[in-house]
Amino acid sequence: MKFPKKVLYAILPLTECNSANKYVKNQQKDTWNKIQQRETVPDIQKFANIEEDDAKYLISGIRSNIDSLQDKAKVTAVAVTLAFSMVGGISGYLLNLKEKLYANGLLTGALIFFVIASCFYLITSGYFSLITLNSRPKYDFSPDEFAYLSQLQSEDKKKEEKLSMIGQQYKMTTYQNTILNNYVDCSNNNLRNALITLGIFFSLICISFVLAENIQEDKQSKAEVKQMQVLEGVQTEIQTFKQELDGIKNSNNTEYKELSSSLKELNLKLEKILKEDIDQKKPKQ
């Protein structure tokens, strides 16, 4: 198998399943036409040379495979249901935290893509699980066949025809089991891809949280720096204004004294604010 086809089958297990089952169904159709036309089918002819009990053992084993495949499909169906519940619960939780996520076109697009891909894989997995669960044996004996056997006079001929019927059922049920097995494999592979895409989705969410937190910290740091610059600028203007007042001071001017006192108090408050802000930013021991 060529590498591009392997990649395609890994990404879209549905294509591999359809391709394999198309071939099996063609073989199944050809074999059934040969049976209807009484043509010789080597695998069916082999049953003419074995004991009846052995033939019944073989047909019992091949029919029990359907039950085994359906049990596997049940497990996959339960896993799909749990995965859908998890996706729904986490999506609702994230909607309440959307303001805490990093908003970016590329990252948002990736999140949407992977959650849609995950839902697609889960739906496909569940679909093939349901097909397997709803399957029934298609090539069972009919009343007409038993009536035909009862009309045969020779015991040898009756045994030969009965073994031929068992061989036909065995061969056709083998085709059916192969198709169902491909469905189960496709369902499991889609579930695998769904879990992978969900893992990528959750990883991107974590990255989004980290980026949002870092950006918030950067904004807060820039705001604090700007605030410090504003306070320092005000303090500088107060000192300049104070120096200008000192140049025209008049000891007998009551208004001047009150204004000077107010400027000193304002300057002391600004110095106190700056000192507290610096102390808060110092690393704690």
DOTORGU-912551 format. One line per 5 residues: their letters; for each residue x, y, z of C-alpha. Coordinates in Angstrom, 3 decimals. Example, Ala and Ser with C-alpha at 12.3 -4.5 7.8 and 13.67 -1.06 7.14 Angstrom:
<sites>
AS	12.300 -4.500 7.800  13.670 -1.060 7.140
</sites>
This chain:
<sites>
MKFPK	0.000 0.000 0.000  1.355 3.400 -0.995  2.108 5.973 1.700  -0.527 8.564 0.561  -3.208 5.876 0.699
KVLYA	-2.082 4.837 4.186  -2.365 8.455 5.336  -5.813 8.763 3.745  -7.017 5.569 5.437  -5.606 6.730 8.790
ILPLT	-7.304 10.130 8.561  -10.543 8.808 7.011  -11.070 5.163 8.081  -14.426 5.348 6.307  -12.690 5.221 2.905
ECNSA	-10.742 2.077 3.793  -13.865 0.362 5.143  -15.905 1.161 2.037  -13.103 0.031 -0.265  -12.607 -3.294 1.540
NKYVK	-16.336 -4.022 1.869  -16.961 -3.219 -1.777  -14.533 -5.981 -2.724  -16.025 -8.436 -0.196  -19.590 -7.709 -1.345
NQQKD	-18.603 -8.360 -4.978  -17.116 -11.704 -3.941  -20.225 -12.432 -1.897  -22.492 -11.660 -4.851  -20.458 -13.805 -7.254
TWNKI	-20.455 -16.761 -4.872  -24.197 -16.501 -4.273  -24.822 -16.449 -8.042  -22.744 -19.618 -8.426  -24.732 -21.279 -5.639
QQRET	-28.014 -20.324 -7.288  -26.814 -21.703 -10.614  -25.528 -24.920 -8.995  -21.938 -24.189 -9.975  -19.053 -25.743 -8.066
VPDIQ	-17.555 -23.641 -5.263  -14.326 -25.205 -3.872  -14.844 -24.069 -0.268  -18.363 -25.500 -0.261  -17.246 -28.737 -1.885
KFANI	-14.912 -29.380 1.049  -17.933 -29.939 3.300  -18.901 -33.021 1.309  -15.885 -34.861 2.749  -16.339 -34.074 6.475
EEDDA	-18.569 -35.503 9.170  -21.902 -33.868 9.887  -20.980 -33.104 13.516  -17.806 -31.382 12.364  -19.791 -29.331 9.874
KYLIS	-22.233 -28.284 12.595  -19.293 -27.335 14.816  -17.865 -25.119 12.081  -21.177 -23.388 11.364  -21.763 -22.852 15.087
GIRSN	-18.364 -21.182 15.436  -18.825 -18.882 12.463  -22.282 -17.801 13.664  -21.000 -17.082 17.176  -18.527 -14.625 15.638
IDSLQ	-21.442 -12.301 14.906  -22.254 -12.148 18.637  -18.602 -11.401 19.412  -18.502 -8.567 16.873  -21.732 -7.126 18.263
DKAKV	-20.283 -7.179 21.796  -17.330 -5.139 20.528  -19.732 -2.735 18.839  -21.612 -2.283 22.138  -18.383 -1.260 23.897
TAVAV	-17.600 1.236 21.144  -21.148 2.650 21.259  -20.849 3.229 25.018  -17.471 4.926 24.526  -18.953 7.184 21.831
TLAFS	-21.825 8.163 24.142  -19.409 9.035 26.953  -17.194 11.020 24.589  -20.172 13.037 23.319  -21.209 13.784 26.914
MVGGI	-17.674 14.914 27.703  -17.512 17.187 24.657  -20.881 18.744 25.508  -20.003 19.312 29.170  -16.605 20.832 28.448
SGYLL	-18.003 23.028 25.652  -20.613 24.443 28.047  -17.927 25.070 30.667  -15.685 26.838 28.159  -18.523 29.111 27.029
NLKEK	-18.687 30.448 30.590  -14.936 31.120 30.508  -14.705 32.544 26.996  -13.571 35.929 28.295  -10.550 34.202 29.854
LYANG	-9.490 32.581 26.577  -6.925 34.066 24.236  -8.733 35.559 21.231  -6.813 34.861 18.038  -8.135 34.094 14.563
LLTGA	-5.756 31.207 13.864  -6.157 29.616 17.300  -9.948 30.020 17.258  -10.090 28.476 13.792  -7.989 25.526 14.965
LIFFV	-10.261 25.003 17.985  -13.381 25.000 15.801  -11.764 22.638 13.286  -10.707 20.049 15.854  -14.003 20.058 17.739
IASCF	-15.913 19.595 14.453  -13.496 16.841 13.392  -13.980 15.120 16.740  -17.769 15.239 16.396  -17.511 13.878 12.838
YLITS	-15.392 10.930 13.984  -17.728 10.227 16.918  -20.811 10.277 14.686  -19.151 7.981 12.141  -18.004 5.618 14.882
GYFSL	-21.481 5.463 16.372  -23.030 4.910 12.944  -20.945 1.832 12.155  -21.470 0.503 15.668  -25.235 0.685 15.153
ITLNS	-24.969 -1.075 11.779  -23.094 -3.922 13.452  -25.545 -4.118 16.349  -28.531 -4.267 13.986  -27.070 -7.018 11.797
RPKYD	-28.679 -10.462 11.727  -27.678 -13.779 10.074  -28.746 -13.499 6.423  -28.089 -16.987 5.142  -30.007 -19.235 7.527
FSPDE	-31.854 -22.370 6.469  -35.380 -21.888 5.120  -38.387 -24.225 5.501  -38.230 -24.959 1.756  -34.744 -26.375 2.126
FAYLS	-35.789 -28.692 4.939  -38.817 -29.755 2.895  -36.511 -30.547 -0.007  -34.308 -32.710 2.240  -37.293 -34.646 3.549
QLQSE	-38.274 -35.595 -0.001  -34.954 -37.317 -0.690  -35.152 -41.130 -0.413  -31.447 -41.947 -0.240  -29.744 -41.272 3.098
DKKKE	-26.429 -40.704 1.363  -27.979 -38.135 -0.948  -29.736 -36.488 1.983  -26.461 -36.272 3.921  -24.652 -34.883 0.874
EKLSM	-27.270 -32.179 0.316  -27.356 -31.284 4.004  -23.577 -30.896 4.139  -23.765 -28.787 0.978  -26.355 -26.540 2.632
IGQQY	-24.142 -26.156 5.711  -21.185 -25.352 3.441  -23.193 -22.690 1.644  -24.258 -21.108 4.902  -20.706 -21.233 6.233
KMTTY	-19.278 -19.584 3.125  -21.890 -16.826 2.922  -21.788 -16.140 6.686  -18.005 -15.811 6.419  -18.509 -12.970 3.952
QNTIL	-21.024 -11.338 6.279  -18.654 -11.616 9.239  -15.846 -10.068 7.223  -18.056 -7.085 6.370  -19.127 -6.695 9.995
NNYVD	-15.532 -6.993 11.170  -14.585 -4.152 8.817  -17.430 -2.092 10.281  -16.145 -2.716 13.819  -12.581 -1.816 12.808
CSNNN	-13.835 1.346 11.120  -15.839 2.263 14.219  -12.835 1.734 16.503  -10.496 3.673 14.189  -12.916 6.601 14.088
LRNAL	-13.162 6.519 17.882  -9.352 6.566 18.043  -9.217 9.620 15.769  -11.946 11.308 17.812  -9.898 10.888 20.989
ITLGI	-6.786 12.217 19.239  -8.596 15.313 17.951  -10.148 15.854 21.381  -6.690 15.670 22.928  -5.417 18.287 20.484
FFSLI	-8.487 20.442 21.193  -7.908 20.341 24.965  -4.194 21.074 24.467  -5.063 24.162 22.421  -7.488 25.250 25.150
CISFV	-4.694 24.992 27.737  -2.381 26.998 25.474  -5.140 29.593 25.055  -5.504 29.938 28.831  -1.732 30.373 29.275
LAENI	-1.502 32.951 26.486  -4.470 34.881 27.875  -2.906 34.944 31.337  0.448 36.131 29.989  -1.212 38.853 27.928
QEDKQ	-3.235 39.961 30.948  -0.080 40.154 33.043  1.659 42.195 30.324  -1.283 44.607 30.149  -1.343 44.944 33.917
SKAEV	2.400 45.559 34.022  2.152 48.227 31.323  -0.735 49.898 33.178  1.295 49.984 36.389  4.289 51.479 34.588
KQMQV	2.058 54.119 33.015  0.506 54.884 36.405  3.961 55.315 37.931  4.962 57.642 35.127  1.835 59.754 35.658
LEGVQ	2.458 59.994 39.414  6.073 60.891 38.903  5.039 63.523 36.349  2.574 65.055 38.786  5.201 65.038 41.505
TEIQT	7.631 66.820 39.161  5.039 69.452 38.311  4.345 70.002 42.023  8.059 70.525 42.702  8.273 72.961 39.788
FKQEL	5.215 74.849 40.997  6.635 74.943 44.521  9.893 76.380 43.256  7.979 79.088 41.400  6.063 79.926 44.589
DGIKN	9.274 80.113 46.525  10.486 82.707 44.068  7.560 85.017 44.857  6.976 84.102 48.480  5.786 86.722 50.905
SNNTE	5.911 85.812 54.585  2.982 88.062 55.320  0.813 86.607 52.593  -1.652 84.194 54.248  -2.919 82.867 50.939
YKELS	0.603 81.963 49.874  1.195 80.065 53.118  -2.020 78.047 52.742  -1.232 77.179 49.142  2.319 76.193 50.013
SSLKE	1.064 74.017 52.870  -1.438 72.296 50.579  1.269 71.590 48.010  3.491 70.053 50.678  0.676 67.795 51.874
LNLKL	-0.099 66.703 48.295  3.572 66.009 47.665  3.808 63.904 50.846  0.761 61.880 49.775  2.257 61.225 46.323
EKILK	5.552 60.128 47.867  3.645 57.792 50.196  1.706 56.264 47.248  4.913 55.741 45.265  6.646 54.141 48.245
EDIDQ	3.723 51.742 48.893  3.585 50.771 45.238  7.321 50.017 45.185  7.054 47.988 48.406  4.230 45.887 46.944
KKPKQ	6.313 45.018 43.883  9.292 43.868 45.944  9.588 40.030 46.024  8.459 38.554 49.327  11.027 36.568 51.322
</sites>
